[in-house]
Amino acid sequence: MKKFYLLAIVLLSLASCQIAGLTSGYSHLSKKEQAKIINYKGKIDEIHDYSNIYTVTVEQVKEYLSNHNNVIIYDYTPFCKSSFCLLPNILEDICKKNNTDLLVISNIYDDIFLGVTNKFPILMIKTSVYNTKSRAKYIDKFYHSLIGLNLKEIDYASYHYFSNGNYIKSFKNPQDISL
């Protein structure tokens, strides 16, 4: 009988666990948070309500890049605690000092609202375009379409520099961003 109870407790524990990071994490959001996710179809430059999260396509990002001289795109993972991960507002300060625009594009919904500020929008990869629930797959497809390389080829760097709409290079360490 003890074995049965122990097995039941273990199974209930496993069933209630939520594994973060394998999928987009949209289902982990509350209804209130889900209501603030906007399936955006306009130009990124026309976003003015920074309290929402806007899903975007590679085409929208390329349109933005074509209208800005120097841009850093941050492949943002909100819950990342690595020294290579920065809060978006800190990265924005670095970019301003370098006369560079910043696009923060999250790759997951988990903790995404932690990055929201009143200075710039937080974007999210429009995952529905890629016909996969696998986070690794949609991230790789998105950035391959954007920079022409897969993530392994750029050693999984999170910072991507563009000049006049053209991909220049990627950085793993944000200290290397001084352009």
SELUM-106255 format. One record per residue (C-alpha): residue number from 1; residue in one letter; chain; x, y, z. Coordinates in Angstrom, 2 decimals. Each point is the difference from the previous one (the first is absolute). Example, Ala and Ser with C-alpha at 12.3 -4.5 7.8 and 13.67 -1.06 7.14 Angstrom:
BEGIN
+------+------+-------+---------+---------+---------+
| resi | resn | chain |       X |       Y |       Z |
+------+------+-------+---------+---------+---------+
|    1 |    A |     A |   12.30 |   -4.50 |    7.80 |
|    2 |    S |     A |    1.37 |    3.44 |   -0.66 |
+------+------+-------+---------+---------+---------+
This chain:
BEGIN
+------+------+-------+---------+---------+---------+
| resi | resn | chain |       X |       Y |       Z |
+------+------+-------+---------+---------+---------+
|    1 |    M |     A |    0.00 |    0.00 |    0.00 |
|    2 |    K |     A |    2.90 |    2.37 |    0.78 |
|    3 |    K |     A |    1.42 |   -0.65 |   -3.46 |
|    4 |    F |     A |   -3.34 |    0.92 |   -1.55 |
|    5 |    Y |     A |   -0.13 |    3.35 |    1.85 |
|    6 |    L |     A |    3.61 |    0.76 |   -0.81 |
|    7 |    L |     A |   -0.60 |   -0.80 |   -3.67 |
|    8 |    A |     A |   -3.15 |    2.15 |   -0.01 |
|    9 |    I |     A |    1.88 |    2.96 |    1.52 |
|   10 |    V |     A |    2.84 |   -0.32 |   -2.51 |
|   11 |    L |     A |   -2.42 |   -0.21 |   -2.93 |
|   12 |    L |     A |   -2.01 |    3.00 |    1.22 |
|   13 |    S |     A |    3.19 |    1.99 |    0.43 |
|   14 |    L |     A |    1.13 |   -0.81 |   -3.52 |
|   15 |    A |     A |   -3.42 |    0.74 |   -1.47 |
|   16 |    S |     A |   -0.10 |    3.44 |    1.61 |
|   17 |    C |     A |    3.51 |    0.98 |   -1.10 |
|   18 |    Q |     A |    0.31 |    2.56 |   -2.73 |
|   19 |    I |     A |    3.07 |   -0.34 |   -2.16 |
|   20 |    A |     A |    1.02 |    3.41 |   -1.30 |
|   21 |    G |     A |    1.98 |    0.61 |   -3.12 |
|   22 |    L |     A |   -1.05 |   -2.78 |   -2.37 |
|   23 |    T |     A |   -2.91 |    1.92 |   -1.54 |
|   24 |    S |     A |   -0.98 |    3.66 |   -0.31 |
|   25 |    G |     A |   -1.50 |    0.07 |    3.50 |
|   26 |    Y |     A |   -3.16 |    1.78 |   -1.18 |
|   27 |    S |     A |   -2.19 |   -2.40 |    1.99 |
|   28 |    H |     A |    1.88 |    1.00 |    3.17 |
|   29 |    L |     A |   -1.30 |    3.57 |   -0.27 |
|   30 |    S |     A |   -3.02 |    1.12 |    1.98 |
|   31 |    K |     A |   -3.13 |    1.05 |   -1.92 |
|   32 |    K |     A |    0.84 |    3.63 |    0.82 |
|   33 |    E |     A |    3.52 |   -0.43 |   -1.45 |
|   34 |    Q |     A |   -1.31 |   -1.83 |   -3.07 |
|   35 |    A |     A |   -2.28 |    2.98 |   -0.68 |
|   36 |    K |     A |    3.12 |    2.20 |   -0.22 |
|   37 |    I |     A |    1.56 |   -2.12 |   -2.76 |
|   38 |    I |     A |   -0.72 |    1.78 |   -3.28 |
|   39 |    N |     A |    0.15 |   -1.89 |   -3.30 |
|   40 |    Y |     A |    1.59 |    3.00 |   -1.69 |
|   41 |    K |     A |   -0.17 |    0.59 |   -3.73 |
|   42 |    G |     A |    1.21 |    3.60 |   -0.29 |
|   43 |    K |     A |    3.39 |    1.69 |   -0.13 |
|   44 |    I |     A |    2.13 |   -0.36 |    3.11 |
|   45 |    D |     A |    0.73 |    3.74 |   -0.08 |
|   46 |    E |     A |   -3.73 |    0.66 |    0.48 |
|   47 |    I |     A |   -0.21 |   -1.78 |    3.37 |
|   48 |    H |     A |   -0.65 |    2.54 |    2.75 |
|   49 |    D |     A |   -1.67 |   -1.96 |    2.82 |
|   50 |    Y |     A |    2.96 |   -1.70 |    1.65 |
|   51 |    S |     A |   -2.11 |   -1.75 |    2.65 |
|   52 |    N |     A |   -0.91 |   -2.76 |   -2.46 |
|   53 |    I |     A |    2.08 |   -2.75 |   -1.62 |
|   54 |    Y |     A |   -0.07 |   -0.06 |   -3.81 |
|   55 |    T |     A |    0.51 |   -3.16 |   -2.05 |
|   56 |    V |     A |    1.95 |    0.74 |   -3.18 |
|   57 |    T |     A |    1.26 |   -1.73 |   -3.12 |
|   58 |    V |     A |    3.42 |    0.11 |   -1.62 |
|   59 |    E |     A |   -1.49 |    2.17 |   -2.76 |
|   60 |    Q |     A |   -1.08 |    2.65 |    2.53 |
|   61 |    V |     A |    3.46 |   -0.03 |    1.57 |
|   62 |    K |     A |    1.67 |    0.33 |   -3.42 |
|   63 |    E |     A |   -2.24 |    2.96 |   -0.81 |
|   64 |    Y |     A |    1.10 |    1.65 |    3.26 |
|   65 |    L |     A |    3.67 |   -0.72 |   -0.74 |
|   66 |    S |     A |   -0.29 |    1.57 |   -3.45 |
|   67 |    N |     A |   -0.99 |    3.31 |    1.60 |
|   68 |    H |     A |    2.69 |    0.18 |    2.70 |
|   69 |    N |     A |    3.77 |    0.44 |   -0.36 |
|   70 |    N |     A |    1.30 |   -2.04 |    2.93 |
|   71 |    V |     A |   -2.05 |   -2.55 |    1.92 |
|   72 |    I |     A |    0.67 |   -2.63 |    2.64 |
|   73 |    I |     A |   -2.55 |   -2.78 |    0.14 |
|   74 |    Y |     A |   -0.06 |   -1.67 |    3.40 |
|   75 |    D |     A |   -1.15 |   -3.64 |   -0.04 |
|   76 |    Y |     A |   -1.53 |    0.42 |    3.46 |
|   77 |    T |     A |   -0.56 |   -2.86 |    2.43 |
|   78 |    P |     A |   -1.73 |    1.72 |    2.95 |
|   79 |    F |     A |    0.98 |   -2.49 |    2.70 |
|   80 |    C |     A |    3.66 |   -0.28 |   -1.04 |
|   81 |    K |     A |    2.39 |    0.57 |    2.91 |
|   82 |    S |     A |    3.27 |   -0.34 |   -1.93 |
|   83 |    S |     A |    2.51 |    2.85 |    0.04 |
|   84 |    F |     A |   -0.58 |    0.15 |   -3.78 |
|   85 |    C |     A |   -3.67 |    0.89 |    0.53 |
|   86 |    L |     A |   -0.96 |    3.60 |    0.69 |
|   87 |    L |     A |   -3.20 |    1.64 |    1.06 |
|   88 |    P |     A |   -1.39 |    1.78 |   -3.06 |
|   89 |    N |     A |    0.15 |    3.46 |    1.62 |
|   90 |    I |     A |    3.73 |   -0.42 |    0.75 |
|   91 |    L |     A |    0.65 |   -1.07 |   -3.59 |
|   92 |    E |     A |   -2.01 |    2.97 |   -1.22 |
|   93 |    D |     A |    2.34 |    2.34 |    1.91 |
|   94 |    I |     A |    3.02 |   -1.66 |   -1.64 |
|   95 |    C |     A |   -1.58 |    0.33 |   -3.44 |
|   96 |    K |     A |   -0.84 |    3.68 |    0.56 |
|   97 |    K |     A |    3.63 |    0.75 |    0.87 |
|   98 |    N |     A |    0.97 |   -1.61 |   -3.31 |
|   99 |    N |     A |   -2.69 |    1.78 |   -2.07 |
|  100 |    T |     A |   -1.56 |   -3.36 |   -0.73 |
|  101 |    D |     A |   -3.67 |   -0.96 |   -0.01 |
|  102 |    L |     A |   -1.15 |   -3.04 |    1.95 |
|  103 |    L |     A |   -2.60 |   -2.63 |   -0.77 |
|  104 |    V |     A |   -0.73 |   -2.39 |    2.85 |
|  105 |    I |     A |   -1.51 |   -3.19 |   -1.40 |
|  106 |    S |     A |   -0.90 |   -2.57 |    2.62 |
|  107 |    N |     A |    0.19 |   -3.67 |   -0.89 |
|  108 |    I |     A |   -2.34 |   -1.16 |    2.79 |
|  109 |    Y |     A |   -3.00 |    1.32 |    1.93 |
|  110 |    D |     A |    1.15 |   -1.19 |    3.44 |
|  111 |    D |     A |    0.78 |    3.12 |    2.09 |
|  112 |    I |     A |   -0.29 |    2.19 |   -3.13 |
|  113 |    F |     A |   -1.78 |    2.81 |    1.85 |
|  114 |    L |     A |    3.07 |    0.52 |    2.22 |
|  115 |    G |     A |    1.66 |    1.80 |   -2.93 |
|  116 |    V |     A |   -2.83 |    2.43 |   -0.69 |
|  117 |    T |     A |    0.98 |    3.68 |    0.32 |
|  118 |    N |     A |   -1.48 |    3.27 |   -1.19 |
|  119 |    K |     A |    2.98 |    0.64 |   -2.33 |
|  120 |    F |     A |   -0.34 |   -2.65 |   -2.73 |
|  121 |    P |     A |   -2.16 |   -2.97 |   -0.98 |
|  122 |    I |     A |    0.68 |   -3.61 |    0.87 |
|  123 |    L |     A |   -0.56 |   -2.14 |   -3.07 |
|  124 |    M |     A |   -0.53 |   -3.75 |   -0.21 |
|  125 |    I |     A |    0.66 |   -2.39 |   -2.86 |
|  126 |    K |     A |   -3.31 |   -0.78 |   -1.72 |
|  127 |    T |     A |    0.25 |   -3.73 |    0.63 |
|  128 |    S |     A |   -3.08 |   -0.96 |   -2.04 |
|  129 |    V |     A |    1.97 |    0.68 |   -3.20 |
|  130 |    Y |     A |    2.32 |   -2.96 |    0.63 |
|  131 |    N |     A |   -2.48 |   -2.88 |    0.48 |
|  132 |    T |     A |    1.86 |   -1.37 |    3.01 |
|  133 |    K |     A |   -0.43 |    0.14 |    3.75 |
|  134 |    S |     A |    3.72 |   -0.57 |    0.52 |
|  135 |    R |     A |    1.62 |    3.18 |    1.27 |
|  136 |    A |     A |    3.42 |   -1.01 |   -1.33 |
|  137 |    K |     A |   -1.41 |   -0.55 |   -3.49 |
|  138 |    Y |     A |   -1.95 |    3.25 |   -0.31 |
|  139 |    I |     A |    2.90 |    2.06 |    1.37 |
|  140 |    D |     A |    2.44 |   -1.55 |   -2.47 |
|  141 |    K |     A |   -2.40 |    0.45 |   -2.93 |
|  142 |    F |     A |   -0.69 |    3.63 |    0.94 |
|  143 |    Y |     A |    3.67 |    0.98 |    0.28 |
|  144 |    H |     A |    1.04 |   -2.05 |   -3.03 |
|  145 |    S |     A |   -2.54 |    1.97 |   -2.06 |
|  146 |    L |     A |    1.26 |    3.25 |    1.52 |
|  147 |    I |     A |    3.79 |   -0.38 |   -0.07 |
|  148 |    G |     A |    0.54 |   -2.92 |   -2.39 |
|  149 |    L |     A |    1.77 |   -2.15 |    2.60 |
|  150 |    N |     A |   -1.25 |   -2.56 |    2.47 |
|  151 |    L |     A |    0.56 |    0.54 |    3.71 |
|  152 |    K |     A |    2.73 |   -2.63 |    0.21 |
|  153 |    E |     A |    2.03 |    1.90 |   -2.63 |
|  154 |    I |     A |   -0.02 |    3.13 |    2.18 |
|  155 |    D |     A |    0.65 |   -1.97 |    3.21 |
|  156 |    Y |     A |   -3.50 |    0.79 |    1.28 |
|  157 |    A |     A |    0.75 |    3.72 |    0.33 |
|  158 |    S |     A |   -2.84 |    2.21 |    1.24 |
|  159 |    Y |     A |    1.02 |    3.37 |   -1.45 |
|  160 |    H |     A |   -0.16 |    0.61 |   -3.75 |
|  161 |    Y |     A |    1.35 |    3.16 |   -1.61 |
|  162 |    F |     A |   -1.45 |    1.44 |   -3.21 |
|  163 |    S |     A |    1.17 |    3.02 |   -1.95 |
|  164 |    N |     A |   -2.23 |    1.55 |   -2.68 |
|  165 |    G |     A |   -2.17 |   -3.11 |   -0.01 |
|  166 |    N |     A |    2.92 |   -2.41 |   -0.45 |
|  167 |    Y |     A |    1.07 |   -2.61 |    2.53 |
|  168 |    I |     A |    3.57 |    0.73 |    1.14 |
|  169 |    K |     A |    0.75 |   -2.34 |    2.92 |
|  170 |    S |     A |   -1.26 |   -1.56 |    3.21 |
|  171 |    F |     A |    1.27 |    0.39 |    3.55 |
|  172 |    K |     A |   -0.23 |   -2.42 |    2.87 |
|  173 |    N |     A |    1.42 |    2.42 |    2.57 |
|  174 |    P |     A |   -1.86 |    3.33 |    0.32 |
|  175 |    Q |     A |    3.30 |    1.70 |    0.88 |
|  176 |    D |     A |    1.04 |   -0.52 |   -3.63 |
|  177 |    I |     A |   -2.82 |    2.23 |   -1.23 |
|  178 |    S |     A |    1.96 |    3.27 |    0.10 |
|  179 |    L |     A |   -0.23 |    0.71 |   -3.72 |
+------+------+-------+---------+---------+---------+
